[in-house]
Amino acid sequence: MVEKLFRERPPGADSTILDPGCGPGAFVAGVIKWCQRHDRAIPSMLGVDSNPVHTAYSRQRFAEYASVDVTACDFLSSTFRTFDYVIGNPPYVSITSLSDVERSRYRRTYETASGRFDLYLLFFEQSLRLLKPNGRLVFITPEKYLYVETASPLRRLLSRRGVEELHFLSEETFEGLVTYPLVTTVDGGASASGTCVIERSGGRRLIRPLVNQTSWMPFIREASQKSSVVRLEDVALRISCGVATGADSVFLLRTAALTPDLAPFAHPTIAGREISSTELPSSEWSLLLPYDADGRLLPESKLGGLGDRLRDPARREVLLGRYCVGSKPWYSFHETPPLKDILRPKVLCKDIGAKPLFVVDHEGAIVPRHSVYYIVPAQPERIDELAEYLNSDAAANWLRDHCQRAANGFLRLQSHVLKKLPLPPSLESLASQLEFDVAGLGRRSA
């Protein structure tokens, strides 16, 4: 990463370098080593970290270098000068680990603090603010900012500065963690000739400049952007991820163990790992729902035997430990299940797999868990026809071109990708049963 930082643009004695979230100083040490190896003066470097243990260690480690300064502060809430170079491994901290106060403060301050954001997006934005117009930034982060909807503001910011290189690293880069790491090089002085992509296989190619804030993956893979007029989202009432309870261990129970007092709240359920073919697996588990058929949370007084189960001290402790209870009743799910849509005939698919596999729930009885995506067609009488196409080579090839790669080359399906899947002419008539409501807030059967 230091080699990328100084490629064809070595630092001078008056250059300035920032390492946000410096930790024990790996990048500072790397810059010093590079300068010593190339017989250059060590430039002015600032390491920032909010952990006083890290900053104390780094100060002692680099005490002999007058040009190195390490400060203990919150990088996202502090003011700094601008820098010629920025290099770092920003912290990966999900919104679920932040307090309500932190989330509100970041949303007021950062364009990238939208949706279910991660702190590394904010570190990117703050670092771009502090980068001089012709400066260079090198970050190692998860690759998912390239395609997730939440990161669209970051993609917009990066496209303004110019992405010089995207280097996909081995999944084993961080031992014990599967983060699908990516090294991004941003160069404000780079030409507009394009972005160099270095694949995990070692392949290297130049693609056109990345300027669109929608998913960059099709551009990176040089996949065709052409699609049929009709897409999957045009023939579906809903395409979404399955139910997220935030505490499956509490709400999940083997169907064979159901008691009469729990049976009224039980629905058959499957997880992604249970889908291993194009045949619907038999469900051995039930999901206990404290919701009515319309998806409304039941009052605690109406929970009966389910309420007794949830009030068990150990289970109640698990439920109270979820961050969602700060704004919801203690026994609610992490996300309110849209049961009016879920309890319909639908097509199900697992979120990660070697190849896309779609199965049909003809009865509409299954409540899929969060590792399953579901597609509710507007014309359920043609659901088998739709599923047959989804399992075809044509659909699989399109998904391979547009989906994220997970470990071992597996595909990671997501709703925003599934929605854009083009349909063949034989299925275009499925769209005739859908129309947007007047307010444009959703779809309904025509």
Secondary structure as the mmCIF struct_conf table of DSSP 4:
data_model
#
loop_
_struct_conf.conf_type_id
_struct_conf.id
_struct_conf.beg_label_comp_id
_struct_conf.beg_label_asym_id
_struct_conf.beg_label_seq_id
_struct_conf.end_label_comp_id
_struct_conf.end_label_asym_id
_struct_conf.end_label_seq_id
HELX_RH_AL_P HELX_RH_AL_P1 VAL A 2 PHE A 6
TURN_TY1_P TURN_TY1_P1 ARG A 7 GLU A 8
TURN_TY1_P TURN_TY1_P2 ALA A 13 ASP A 14
STRN STRN1 THR A 16 PRO A 20
TURN_TY1_P TURN_TY1_P3 GLY A 21 GLY A 21
TURN_TY1_P TURN_TY1_P4 GLY A 23 GLY A 25
HELX_RH_AL_P HELX_RH_AL_P2 ALA A 26 ARG A 37
TURN_TY1_P TURN_TY1_P5 HIS A 38 ASP A 39
STRN STRN2 SER A 44 ASP A 49
BEND BEND1 SER A 50 SER A 50
HELX_RH_AL_P HELX_RH_AL_P3 PRO A 52 ARG A 61
TURN_TY1_P TURN_TY1_P6 PHE A 62 GLU A 64
TURN_TY1_P TURN_TY1_P7 ALA A 66 SER A 67
STRN STRN3 VAL A 68 ALA A 72
BEND BEND2 CYS A 73 CYS A 73
HELX_RH_3T_P HELX_RH_3T_P1 PHE A 75 SER A 77
STRN STRN4 PHE A 83 GLY A 88
STRN STRN5 SER A 94 SER A 94
HELX_RH_3T_P HELX_RH_3T_P2 ILE A 95 SER A 97
BEND BEND3 LEU A 98 LEU A 98
HELX_RH_AL_P HELX_RH_AL_P4 ASP A 100 THR A 109
TURN_TY1_P TURN_TY1_P8 GLU A 111 THR A 112
BEND BEND4 GLY A 115 ARG A 116
STRN STRN6 ASP A 118 ASP A 118
HELX_RH_AL_P HELX_RH_AL_P5 LEU A 119 LEU A 130
STRN STRN7 LEU A 131 PRO A 142
HELX_RH_3T_P HELX_RH_3T_P3 GLU A 143 LEU A 146
TURN_TY1_P TURN_TY1_P9 TYR A 147 TYR A 147
HELX_RH_3T_P HELX_RH_3T_P4 GLU A 149 ALA A 151
HELX_RH_AL_P HELX_RH_AL_P6 SER A 152 ARG A 161
STRN STRN8 VAL A 163 PHE A 168
HELX_LH_PP_P HELX_LH_PP_P1 LEU A 169 SER A 170
TURN_TY1_P TURN_TY1_P10 GLU A 171 GLU A 172
BEND BEND5 THR A 173 PHE A 174
TURN_TY1_P TURN_TY1_P11 GLU A 175 GLY A 176
STRN STRN9 PRO A 181 ASP A 187
TURN_TY1_P TURN_TY1_P12 GLY A 188 GLY A 189
TURN_TY1_P TURN_TY1_P13 ALA A 192 SER A 193
STRN STRN10 THR A 195 ILE A 198
TURN_TY1_P TURN_TY1_P14 ARG A 200 SER A 201
BEND BEND6 GLY A 202 GLY A 202
STRN STRN11 ARG A 204 ILE A 207
BEND BEND7 GLN A 213 THR A 214
BEND BEND8 TRP A 216 TRP A 216
HELX_RH_AL_P HELX_RH_AL_P7 MET A 217 ILE A 220
TURN_TY1_P TURN_TY1_P15 ARG A 221 GLU A 222
BEND BEND9 VAL A 229 VAL A 230
STRN STRN12 ARG A 231 ARG A 231
HELX_RH_3T_P HELX_RH_3T_P5 LEU A 232 ASP A 234
BEND BEND10 VAL A 235 VAL A 235
STRN STRN13 ALA A 236 CYS A 241
STRN STRN14 VAL A 243 VAL A 243
BEND BEND11 GLY A 246 GLY A 246
HELX_RH_AL_P HELX_RH_AL_P8 ASP A 248 PHE A 251
STRN STRN15 LEU A 252 ARG A 254
HELX_RH_3T_P HELX_RH_3T_P6 THR A 255 ALA A 257
TURN_TY1_P TURN_TY1_P16 PRO A 260 LEU A 262
HELX_RH_3T_P HELX_RH_3T_P7 ALA A 263 PHE A 265
STRN STRN16 ALA A 266 THR A 269
HELX_RH_3T_P HELX_RH_3T_P8 GLY A 272 GLU A 274
BEND BEND12 SER A 277 GLU A 279
HELX_LH_PP_P HELX_LH_PP_P2 LEU A 280 SER A 283
STRN STRN17 TRP A 285 LEU A 288
BEND BEND13 PRO A 290 PRO A 290
STRN STRN18 TYR A 291 TYR A 291
TURN_TY1_P TURN_TY1_P17 ALA A 293 ASP A 294
BEND BEND14 GLY A 295 GLY A 295
HELX_LH_PP_P HELX_LH_PP_P3 ARG A 296 ARG A 296
STRN STRN19 LEU A 297 LEU A 297
HELX_LH_PP_P HELX_LH_PP_P4 LEU A 298 PRO A 299
HELX_RH_3T_P HELX_RH_3T_P9 GLU A 300 LYS A 302
HELX_RH_AL_P HELX_RH_AL_P9 GLY A 304 LEU A 310
TURN_TY1_P TURN_TY1_P18 ARG A 311 ARG A 311
BEND BEND15 ASP A 312 ASP A 312
HELX_RH_AL_P HELX_RH_AL_P10 PRO A 313 LEU A 320
TURN_TY1_P TURN_TY1_P19 GLY A 321 GLY A 321
BEND BEND16 ARG A 322 ARG A 322
HELX_RH_3T_P HELX_RH_3T_P10 TYR A 323 GLY A 326
TURN_TY1_P TURN_TY1_P20 SER A 327 SER A 327
BEND BEND17 LYS A 328 LYS A 328
TURN_TY1_P TURN_TY1_P21 TRP A 330 TYR A 331
BEND BEND18 SER A 332 SER A 332
BEND BEND19 HIS A 334 GLU A 335
HELX_RH_AL_P HELX_RH_AL_P11 LEU A 339 ILE A 342
BEND BEND20 LEU A 343 PRO A 345
STRN STRN20 LYS A 346 LYS A 350
BEND BEND21 ASP A 351 ASP A 351
STRN STRN21 ILE A 352 GLY A 353
BEND BEND22 ALA A 354 LYS A 355
STRN STRN22 PHE A 358 ASP A 361
BEND BEND23 HIS A 362 GLU A 363
STRN STRN23 ARG A 369 ARG A 369
TURN_TY1_P TURN_TY1_P22 HIS A 370 SER A 371
STRN STRN24 VAL A 372 PRO A 377
BEND BEND24 ALA A 378 ALA A 378
HELX_RH_3T_P HELX_RH_3T_P11 PRO A 380 ARG A 382
HELX_RH_AL_P HELX_RH_AL_P12 ILE A 383 LEU A 390
TURN_TY1_P TURN_TY1_P23 ASN A 391 ASN A 391
BEND BEND25 SER A 392 SER A 392
HELX_RH_AL_P HELX_RH_AL_P13 ASP A 393 HIS A 402
BEND BEND26 CYS A 403 CYS A 403
STRN STRN25 GLN A 404 ARG A 405
HELX_RH_3T_P HELX_RH_3T_P12 ALA A 407 GLY A 409
STRN STRN26 LEU A 411 ARG A 412
HELX_RH_AL_P HELX_RH_AL_P14 SER A 415 LEU A 418
TURN_TY1_P TURN_TY1_P24 LYS A 419 LYS A 420
STRN STRN27 PRO A 422 PRO A 422
HELX_RH_3T_P HELX_RH_3T_P13 PRO A 425 GLN A 433
STRN STRN28 LEU A 434 PHE A 436
TURN_TY1_P TURN_TY1_P25 VAL A 438 ALA A 439
BEND BEND27 GLY A 440 LEU A 441
STRN STRN29 ARG A 443 SER A 445
#
